[in-house]
Amino acid sequence: MFDDQRSKKVILVLHCLLNQNARIEGCAYFPGAMGEAARAVVDSGVGILQMPCPELHGLGLDRRGRMRDGTDIGIREALLEGEGQKACRELARQVMDDVNEYRKHGFRIIGVVGNDGSPACGVDTTHYVDGERAGAGAFMKVLREELEKVGLDVPFVALRDHEWGERAKRLRALLEAAAET
């Protein structure tokens, strides 16, 4: 089955890798896609599963100023409670439905691409209301849990769209390793 030109390799990418229009105001560094990062993935021949944006789905396009008891709790915290948490969990399950369908047919998930500093999709660092700290964003945390539930251990690569240099090497290494197998 599927004996054609497809690679049968898929990478999960954060929504704003291909659509900067979903970013919060002041955080879009490209007019459309994340230029070089998007080109690297497309040029690799690996299929792209664009994950939905949990911030957009859970909190809307204008998502600044998430308040609790008159205090700004920040986007990450808003995604860990109430409607934001519900959106993260639902979206992670939707991604997992696709992942499981691909795996059922022998496709390989080669990794997940996030964006450090993002309250939702940070891999190694995330933005809190008081600044950036170590740790995963709200959505990446939930997604990793869902992947672990099905025994899927894949690398998570952290981009930082306004600091491309070293991050590009990590993404390219992941893509090159997938090309060799």
C-alpha positions in Angstrom: 0.0 0.0 0.0 1.2 3.5 -0.8 3.8 2.3 -3.3 4.5 5.6 -5.0 6.8 8.6 -4.6 5.9 9.5 -1.0 8.6 9.3 1.6 6.4 7.9 4.3 8.1 10.2 6.7 6.2 13.0 8.5 7.4 15.8 10.7 5.0 17.7 13.0 5.5 21.4 12.8 4.1 24.2 14.9 1.4 26.2 13.1 3.3 29.4 12.8 6.2 27.8 10.9 3.9 27.9 7.9 1.6 30.8 9.0 3.0 33.7 10.9 -0.4 35.4 10.7 -1.4 33.3 13.7 1.2 34.9 15.9 0.4 37.4 18.6 1.0 41.1 17.7 4.6 42.0 17.7 5.9 38.4 17.4 5.6 37.8 13.6 9.1 37.9 12.1 8.1 36.9 8.6 5.2 38.0 6.3 4.0 34.4 5.8 6.0 31.3 6.6 9.3 31.1 8.6 11.4 31.5 5.5 14.5 29.3 5.7 13.0 26.9 8.2 9.9 26.2 6.1 12.1 25.8 3.0 14.4 23.3 4.8 11.4 21.1 5.7 9.8 21.4 2.2 13.1 20.7 0.5 13.8 17.6 2.7 11.1 15.6 1.1 9.6 14.8 4.5 5.8 15.3 4.8 4.6 18.1 6.9 1.8 17.8 9.5 1.0 21.4 10.4 -0.3 21.3 14.0 -3.1 23.7 14.8 -2.3 26.8 16.9 -3.5 26.3 20.4 -3.2 30.0 21.3 -5.4 31.0 18.3 -7.9 28.2 19.0 -8.0 28.6 22.8 -7.5 32.3 23.3 -8.1 34.0 19.9 -5.9 36.2 17.7 -5.9 39.1 20.2 -4.8 37.1 23.2 -2.8 39.6 25.4 -4.0 40.4 28.9 -5.3 37.1 30.2 -6.6 38.0 33.6 -7.5 36.2 36.8 -8.6 38.2 39.8 -7.4 41.4 38.2 -3.9 40.0 37.6 -2.4 39.2 34.2 -1.6 35.5 34.3 0.0 35.3 30.8 -0.8 33.1 27.8 1.0 30.0 29.0 -0.9 29.9 32.3 -4.2 30.7 30.4 -3.5 27.6 28.3 -3.1 25.4 31.4 -6.6 26.2 32.8 -10.2 26.4 31.7 -10.9 26.8 28.0 -7.3 27.2 27.1 -6.4 23.8 28.7 -9.4 22.2 27.0 -8.3 23.6 23.6 -4.7 22.2 24.2 -6.0 18.8 25.1 -8.5 18.6 22.2 -5.9 19.8 19.7 -3.3 17.4 20.9 -5.8 14.6 20.5 -6.5 15.7 17.0 -2.8 15.7 16.2 -2.6 12.2 17.7 -5.5 11.0 15.5 -3.4 11.9 12.5 -0.2 10.5 14.0 -1.9 7.2 14.7 -3.4 7.0 11.2 0.1 7.5 9.7 1.7 5.0 12.0 -1.1 2.4 11.2 0.0 2.5 7.6 3.7 2.3 8.2 4.7 6.0 8.1 7.4 7.2 10.4 7.0 10.3 12.6 10.5 11.8 12.5 10.1 14.6 15.1 8.3 17.6 16.4 9.3 21.2 15.6 8.4 23.9 18.2 9.6 27.5 18.8 11.4 28.4 22.0 9.9 31.3 23.8 6.4 30.5 22.8 3.9 30.1 25.7 2.3 27.2 23.8 5.0 25.7 21.5 8.2 26.3 23.4 10.3 23.2 23.6 13.2 24.1 25.9 12.0 27.6 27.0 8.6 29.2 27.3 7.3 32.7 27.9 5.6 33.3 31.3 4.0 36.6 32.2 7.2 37.7 33.9 9.6 36.6 31.2 11.2 33.5 29.6 12.1 30.5 31.6 13.2 26.9 31.1 10.5 24.4 30.3 8.0 23.4 27.7 5.1 25.5 26.5 1.6 24.4 27.4 0.8 22.6 24.1 4.2 20.9 23.8 3.8 19.6 27.3 0.5 18.1 26.5 1.6 16.8 23.1 4.7 15.1 24.6 2.4 13.4 27.2 0.1 12.1 24.4 3.0 10.8 22.3 4.4 9.0 25.4 1.0 7.3 26.0 1.4 5.5 22.6 5.1 4.8 23.2 6.3 7.2 20.6 9.6 8.7 21.5 10.5 11.3 18.8 12.9 14.2 19.0 11.6 17.7 19.7 13.5 20.5 17.9 13.3 24.0 19.1 13.5 26.8 16.6 13.6 30.5 17.5 12.4 32.4 14.5 14.4 35.5 15.2 17.6 33.6 16.1 17.9 31.2 13.2 21.7 30.3 13.1 22.3 27.4 15.5 18.7 26.4 15.5 18.9 25.7 11.8 21.6 23.2 12.4 19.4 21.2 14.7 16.5 21.2 12.3 18.7 20.2 9.4 20.4 17.4 11.4 16.9 16.0 12.2 15.9 16.2 8.5 19.2 14.7 7.3 19.0 11.8 9.7 15.5 11.1 8.4 16.8 11.1 4.8 19.4 8.5 5.7 16.8 6.0 6.9 
